[in-house]
Amino acid sequence: MSEPASGSLKKVGIAAAVVAVGLAGAGIFARSHSDAQLAHWTTAQATPIVTVIQAKGAGASDALTLPGNVQAFNSAPIYARTNGYVRRWFVDIGDSVRAGQTLAILDAPEVDQQVEAARADLQTARANRALAASTATRWRDLLGKDAVSKQETDEKLGDLAAKSAIASAASANVRRLGALQGFNRLTAPFSGTVTSRSTQVGALVTSGTAASTPLFTVADVSRMRIYVRVPQAFSGQIQQGMHASLTVPEYPGRTFDVTLTRSAGAVDPQSGTVLVELQTANADRALKPGAYAQVKFPVGGGSNAGLRLPSSALVIGAKGTQVAVVGADGKAQLKTITIGRDDGDSVEISAGLSATDRVIDSPPDSLQSGDPVRISTTARPGAGAARAPR
């Protein structure tokens, strides 16, 4: 091969090598650029997108609303005080009764027989006492004539005293059985309404105990008592004589004025609440014993109240109740808060949060202090408070 041909081959080889190196370098650059883009995308995707809200101020219009239990002013279960059978009953549920009105009559043949036997025993005791009295009188006269000894006279007088005591006991037994016989007639202890009846004609009844079922229940519903458990934080604002508003589900839009009459004056260690009683007139019988009600007290959130958040913003963990806020550096920070009042869908914050904090609504479970976050630019339906400015 000639020297020019050899030189041409060398040039071609060098050119091919340069092209190969260029292609290899371009491939390496392209892969490096793609890896950088993938790393940036991965980092961006790992940063959670959050919705930010701001706590609202708890205004003076936020009254304290608590559940209450409505009870009759007086309520009495009526039990049988003697064993027997129901002969007749005269009232049923919903009937109005007056004090002393007969509710039912019982047949108690055993008691009737006991009364007859007791009366016979009383007659026997009285006869024995009369005989002992005449005997004692004669022996006392004979003692005055020295016809009998004083020992014998004292024995006759002692026998009279014993027979008199037996007669008195028999008389008391007759009165006791007579009173028991009077329990055959069940009467209303006060004026009111019959709220339950659990007997029928011919039913066997036994002397009532706490475990027995009452034959009737009579309730005085002309005035009602409402019992409410007030949290300790608000108990200082609840005073005797204050008025509150009561609502019941069966009368939407209607409110009843109730007055606080008394307070237990002690905090229940189990619930941390103070039991209070309110009363109201019930002339139209709109309120029913045992009803569930909502009582609204005209008090604010207390001296520590200030901010309100939706319950969805809370983080419950080992460190207590917290909220996640977004700092100026775009990173999350968990703050421990104190709840002053829990209304279910929202809570009132008494400590641990400021009005300028940007609170994360429904924060991810894995979110920790110092984690970067991205604030969503799209409004999310159902946010519990106004969105913070970005």
C-alpha positions as CSV (number, residue, x, y, z in Angstrom):
1,M,0.0,0.0,0.0
2,S,1.3,3.5,-0.9
3,E,2.1,6.2,1.7
4,P,-0.8,8.5,0.6
5,A,-3.3,5.7,1.1
6,S,-1.9,5.0,4.5
7,G,-2.2,8.7,5.5
8,S,-5.9,8.8,4.4
9,L,-6.7,5.8,6.5
10,K,-5.1,7.4,9.5
11,K,-7.2,10.6,9.0
12,V,-10.4,8.5,8.7
13,G,-9.6,6.6,11.9
14,I,-8.9,9.8,13.8
15,A,-12.2,11.4,12.6
16,A,-14.1,8.3,13.6
17,A,-12.5,8.4,17.0
18,V,-13.5,12.0,17.5
19,V,-17.0,11.3,16.4
20,A,-17.3,8.4,18.8
21,V,-16.0,10.5,21.7
22,G,-18.5,13.2,20.8
23,L,-21.4,10.8,20.8
24,A,-20.3,9.3,24.1
25,G,-20.0,12.7,25.7
26,A,-23.4,13.8,24.4
27,G,-25.0,10.6,25.8
28,I,-23.4,11.2,29.2
29,F,-24.6,14.8,29.3
30,A,-28.1,13.8,28.3
31,R,-28.3,11.1,31.0
32,S,-26.9,13.5,33.6
33,H,-29.4,16.1,32.7
34,S,-32.3,13.6,32.9
35,D,-31.1,12.4,36.3
36,A,-31.0,15.9,37.6
37,Q,-34.6,16.6,36.3
38,L,-35.8,13.3,37.9
39,A,-34.2,14.2,41.2
40,H,-35.8,17.6,41.1
41,W,-39.2,16.1,40.2
42,T,-39.0,13.5,42.9
43,T,-38.1,16.1,45.5
44,A,-41.0,18.3,44.4
45,Q,-43.4,15.3,44.6
46,A,-42.2,14.4,48.1
47,T,-43.2,17.8,49.4
48,P,-46.8,17.6,50.6
49,I,-49.4,20.1,49.2
50,V,-51.4,21.5,52.1
51,T,-54.4,23.8,52.6
52,V,-53.9,26.7,55.0
53,I,-56.6,28.3,57.1
54,Q,-56.5,30.9,59.8
55,A,-58.2,30.7,63.2
56,K,-61.3,32.8,63.6
57,G,-61.9,34.9,66.7
58,A,-64.5,33.5,69.2
59,G,-66.9,36.4,69.3
60,A,-69.2,37.4,72.1
61,S,-72.1,35.8,70.3
62,D,-70.7,32.3,70.9
63,A,-73.0,31.3,73.8
64,L,-72.3,28.2,75.8
65,T,-74.6,25.4,74.6
66,L,-74.8,22.2,76.6
67,P,-77.1,19.1,76.5
68,G,-79.7,18.9,79.3
69,N,-82.1,16.3,80.7
70,V,-85.7,17.4,81.3
71,Q,-87.4,15.9,84.3
72,A,-90.8,16.4,86.0
73,F,-90.8,18.7,89.0
74,N,-92.1,15.7,91.0
75,S,-92.3,12.1,89.9
76,A,-93.4,9.1,92.0
77,P,-93.6,5.4,91.1
78,I,-96.7,3.8,92.7
79,Y,-96.0,0.3,94.2
80,A,-98.4,-2.1,95.8
81,R,-97.9,-2.2,99.6
82,T,-99.7,-5.5,100.0
83,N,-100.0,-8.8,98.2
84,G,-103.2,-9.4,96.2
85,Y,-104.9,-9.2,92.8
86,V,-105.9,-6.1,90.8
87,R,-109.7,-5.8,91.0
88,R,-110.0,-2.6,88.9
89,W,-107.9,0.2,87.6
90,F,-109.3,3.7,86.8
91,V,-106.6,5.7,85.0
92,D,-104.3,5.1,82.1
93,I,-101.2,6.9,80.6
94,G,-101.8,10.5,79.8
95,D,-104.6,10.9,82.3
96,S,-104.6,13.9,84.6
97,V,-105.1,13.0,88.3
98,R,-105.5,15.0,91.5
99,A,-104.0,14.3,94.8
100,G,-105.7,11.5,96.6
101,Q,-107.5,10.2,93.5
102,T,-107.9,6.4,93.4
103,L,-105.8,4.8,90.7
104,A,-106.6,1.1,91.3
105,I,-108.2,-1.2,93.8
106,L,-106.7,-4.5,94.9
107,D,-108.3,-7.6,96.3
108,A,-106.2,-9.0,99.2
109,P,-108.1,-11.9,100.8
110,E,-105.2,-13.0,103.0
111,V,-105.0,-9.5,104.6
112,D,-108.8,-9.5,105.1
113,Q,-108.5,-12.8,107.0
114,Q,-105.6,-11.6,109.0
115,V,-107.7,-8.6,110.0
116,E,-110.5,-10.8,111.2
117,A,-108.2,-13.0,113.2
118,A,-106.5,-10.0,114.8
119,R,-109.9,-8.6,115.8
120,A,-110.8,-11.9,117.4
121,D,-107.5,-11.9,119.3
122,L,-108.2,-8.4,120.4
123,Q,-111.5,-9.4,121.8
124,T,-110.0,-12.3,123.6
125,A,-107.3,-10.1,125.1
126,R,-109.8,-7.5,126.3
127,A,-111.9,-10.2,127.9
128,N,-108.8,-11.6,129.7
129,R,-107.9,-8.1,130.8
130,A,-111.4,-7.5,132.1
131,L,-111.3,-10.7,134.1
132,A,-107.9,-9.9,135.5
133,A,-109.0,-6.4,136.4
134,S,-112.0,-7.7,138.4
135,T,-109.9,-10.4,140.1
136,A,-107.3,-7.8,141.1
137,T,-110.0,-5.5,142.5
138,R,-111.5,-8.3,144.7
139,W,-108.0,-9.4,146.0
140,R,-107.2,-5.8,146.8
141,D,-110.4,-5.6,148.9
142,L,-109.7,-8.9,150.6
143,L,-106.2,-7.7,151.4
144,G,-107.7,-4.8,153.3
145,K,-109.5,-7.3,155.4
146,D,-106.4,-9.4,155.9
147,A,-108.2,-12.3,154.2
148,V,-105.4,-12.9,151.7
149,S,-101.7,-12.4,151.7
150,K,-99.9,-9.4,150.1
151,Q,-98.0,-11.8,147.8
152,E,-101.1,-13.3,146.3
153,T,-102.5,-9.8,145.8
154,D,-99.4,-8.6,144.0
155,E,-99.6,-11.7,141.7
156,K,-103.1,-10.7,140.7
157,L,-102.1,-7.1,140.1
158,G,-99.2,-8.3,138.0
159,D,-101.5,-10.6,136.0
160,L,-103.7,-7.6,135.3
161,A,-100.7,-5.6,134.0
162,A,-99.7,-8.5,131.7
163,K,-103.2,-8.9,130.4
164,S,-103.4,-5.2,129.7
165,A,-100.2,-5.2,127.8
166,I,-101.4,-8.2,125.7
167,A,-104.6,-6.3,124.9
168,S,-102.6,-3.2,123.9
169,A,-100.4,-5.3,121.5
170,A,-103.5,-6.9,120.0
171,S,-105.1,-3.5,119.4
172,A,-101.9,-2.3,117.7
173,N,-101.9,-5.4,115.5
174,V,-105.4,-4.7,114.4
175,R,-104.5,-1.1,113.6
176,R,-101.5,-2.3,111.6
177,L,-103.5,-4.8,109.6
178,G,-106.2,-2.2,109.1
179,A,-103.6,0.2,107.6
180,L,-102.3,-2.6,105.4
181,Q,-105.8,-3.3,104.3
182,G,-106.1,0.3,103.4
183,F,-103.3,-0.2,100.9
184,N,-105.8,-2.1,98.8
185,R,-106.6,1.3,97.3
186,L,-103.8,2.9,95.4
187,T,-104.0,6.7,95.3
188,A,-102.1,9.6,93.7
189,P,-99.7,11.3,96.0
190,F,-100.1,14.6,94.3
191,S,-101.8,16.2,91.3
192,G,-100.1,15.4,88.0
193,T,-100.2,13.1,84.9
194,V,-100.0,9.3,84.7
195,T,-96.9,8.5,82.7
196,S,-96.9,4.7,83.0
197,R,-99.2,1.9,83.8
198,S,-98.0,-1.7,84.0
199,T,-100.9,-3.7,85.4
200,Q,-104.1,-5.4,84.3
201,V,-107.3,-6.6,86.0
202,G,-106.6,-9.9,87.7
203,A,-102.9,-9.5,87.8
204,L,-101.1,-10.8,90.9
205,V,-99.1,-8.0,92.7
206,T,-96.7,-8.3,95.5
207,S,-95.6,-5.9,98.1
208,G,-93.3,-3.5,96.3
209,T,-89.6,-3.3,96.6
210,A,-86.9,-1.3,94.7
211,A,-86.6,-4.2,92.2
212,S,-90.3,-4.4,91.5
213,T,-92.1,-2.8,88.6
214,P,-94.3,0.1,89.7
215,L,-98.0,-0.3,88.9
216,F,-98.3,3.4,88.0
217,T,-96.0,6.4,87.7
218,V,-97.4,9.9,88.4
219,A,-95.5,13.0,87.4
220,D,-96.2,16.6,88.1
221,V,-95.4,18.3,84.8
222,S,-96.8,21.7,85.6
223,R,-93.2,22.7,86.2
224,M,-90.1,21.1,84.9
225,R,-86.6,20.6,86.1
226,I,-83.6,20.6,83.7
227,Y,-80.3,19.1,84.7
228,V,-77.1,20.2,82.9
229,R,-73.5,19.4,83.5
230,V,-71.4,22.5,83.1
231,P,-67.6,22.2,82.4
232,Q,-65.4,23.4,85.2
233,A,-63.9,26.2,83.0
234,F,-67.4,27.8,82.7
235,S,-68.8,27.1,86.2
236,G,-67.6,30.4,87.5
237,Q,-69.8,32.3,85.1
238,I,-72.9,30.2,85.9
239,Q,-74.8,31.9,88.7
240,Q,-78.0,31.2,90.5
241,G,-80.9,33.2,89.1
242,M,-79.5,33.6,85.6
243,H,-81.8,32.9,82.6
244,A,-81.0,30.6,79.7
245,S,-82.6,29.4,76.5
246,L,-83.8,25.8,76.1
247,T,-84.7,24.1,72.8
248,V,-86.0,20.7,72.1
249,P,-86.0,18.8,68.8
250,E,-89.8,18.5,68.5
251,Y,-90.3,22.2,68.5
252,P,-87.8,23.7,66.0
253,G,-87.5,27.4,66.2
254,R,-89.1,27.6,69.6
255,T,-87.2,28.5,72.7
256,F,-88.1,28.2,76.4
257,D,-86.9,30.5,79.1
258,V,-85.4,28.6,82.0
259,T,-84.0,29.9,85.2
260,L,-81.0,28.4,87.1
261,T,-82.2,27.6,90.6
262,R,-79.4,25.7,92.2
263,S,-75.9,24.2,91.6
264,A,-74.2,21.2,93.2
265,G,-71.3,23.4,94.0
266,A,-68.8,20.6,93.4
267,V,-66.9,19.3,90.4
268,D,-67.5,15.6,89.5
269,P,-64.0,14.1,89.3
270,Q,-65.1,11.6,86.6
271,S,-66.4,14.2,84.1
272,G,-64.9,17.4,85.3
273,T,-68.3,19.1,85.3
274,V,-70.6,20.8,87.8
275,L,-74.3,19.7,87.9
276,V,-76.8,22.5,87.9
277,E,-80.6,22.6,87.9
278,L,-82.8,24.9,86.0
279,Q,-86.6,25.2,86.2
280,T,-89.4,26.5,83.9
281,A,-93.1,26.6,83.9
282,N,-94.9,24.1,81.7
283,A,-98.4,25.3,81.5
284,D,-99.0,24.0,77.9
285,R,-97.3,20.6,78.7
286,A,-94.9,21.1,75.8
287,L,-91.9,19.8,77.7
288,K,-91.9,16.1,78.5
289,P,-90.2,14.2,81.3
290,G,-87.1,12.4,80.1
291,A,-86.7,14.6,77.0
292,Y,-83.3,15.6,75.6
293,A,-82.7,19.3,75.3
294,Q,-80.1,21.9,74.4
295,V,-79.6,24.7,76.9
296,K,-77.8,27.9,75.8
297,F,-76.2,30.0,78.5
298,P,-75.6,33.7,77.8
299,V,-71.8,33.5,78.6
300,G,-68.8,33.8,76.3
301,G,-65.9,31.4,75.9
302,G,-64.4,32.4,79.3
303,S,-61.4,34.5,80.2
304,N,-59.1,32.2,78.2
305,A,-61.1,31.9,75.0
306,G,-60.1,33.6,71.8
307,L,-59.6,31.5,68.6
308,R,-61.7,28.9,66.9
309,L,-60.6,26.1,64.5
310,P,-62.3,23.3,62.8
311,S,-61.7,19.9,64.4
312,S,-60.1,18.6,61.2
313,A,-57.1,20.8,61.9
314,L,-56.2,19.0,65.1
315,V,-53.4,16.5,65.5
316,I,-53.9,14.1,68.4
317,G,-50.8,12.2,69.4
318,A,-48.5,11.3,72.3
319,K,-47.6,14.9,72.8
320,G,-51.2,15.9,73.3
321,T,-53.4,18.0,71.1
322,Q,-51.4,19.9,68.4
323,V,-51.9,21.9,65.2
324,A,-49.5,22.2,62.3
325,V,-48.6,25.7,61.1
326,V,-46.6,26.9,58.1
327,G,-43.6,29.1,59.0
328,A,-42.1,32.0,57.0
329,D,-39.5,29.5,55.6
330,G,-42.2,27.3,54.1
331,K,-41.7,24.5,56.6
332,A,-44.2,23.0,59.0
333,Q,-44.1,23.4,62.7
334,L,-46.3,21.5,65.2
335,K,-47.6,23.6,68.1
336,T,-49.2,22.1,71.3
337,I,-52.5,23.9,72.1
338,T,-55.1,23.9,74.9
339,I,-58.7,23.4,74.0
340,G,-61.0,25.6,76.0
341,R,-64.3,24.3,74.5
342,D,-65.2,21.5,72.2
343,D,-68.3,22.0,70.0
344,G,-67.8,18.8,68.0
345,D,-67.2,20.2,64.5
346,S,-65.1,23.1,65.9
347,V,-63.0,23.8,69.0
348,E,-62.1,26.9,70.9
349,I,-58.4,27.4,71.5
350,S,-57.5,29.0,74.8
351,A,-53.7,28.8,74.5
352,G,-50.9,27.8,72.2
353,L,-52.0,29.6,69.0
354,S,-52.0,33.2,67.6
355,A,-54.4,34.8,65.1
356,T,-51.6,35.2,62.5
357,D,-50.6,31.6,62.4
358,R,-51.2,29.8,59.1
359,V,-52.8,26.6,60.2
360,I,-52.7,23.4,58.0
361,D,-56.2,21.9,57.7
362,S,-56.2,18.1,57.7
363,P,-52.4,17.7,57.9
364,P,-50.8,14.5,56.7
365,D,-50.3,11.9,59.5
366,S,-46.6,11.7,58.7
367,L,-46.0,15.5,58.9
368,Q,-43.2,16.5,61.3
369,S,-41.8,19.8,62.5
370,G,-39.3,21.0,59.9
371,D,-40.8,19.2,56.9
372,P,-41.2,21.5,53.8
373,V,-44.7,21.9,52.5
374,R,-46.3,23.6,49.5
375,I,-49.4,25.7,50.0
376,S,-52.3,24.7,47.7
377,T,-53.4,27.3,45.2
378,T,-56.9,25.7,44.9
379,A,-59.6,26.3,47.4
380,R,-60.7,23.1,49.0
381,P,-64.4,22.6,49.7
382,G,-65.5,22.4,53.3
383,A,-62.6,24.4,54.8
384,G,-63.5,25.2,58.3
385,A,-62.2,28.8,58.4
386,A,-61.1,31.6,56.1
387,R,-58.0,30.8,54.0
388,A,-54.8,32.6,55.0
389,P,-53.3,35.1,52.5
390,R,-50.3,33.8,50.6
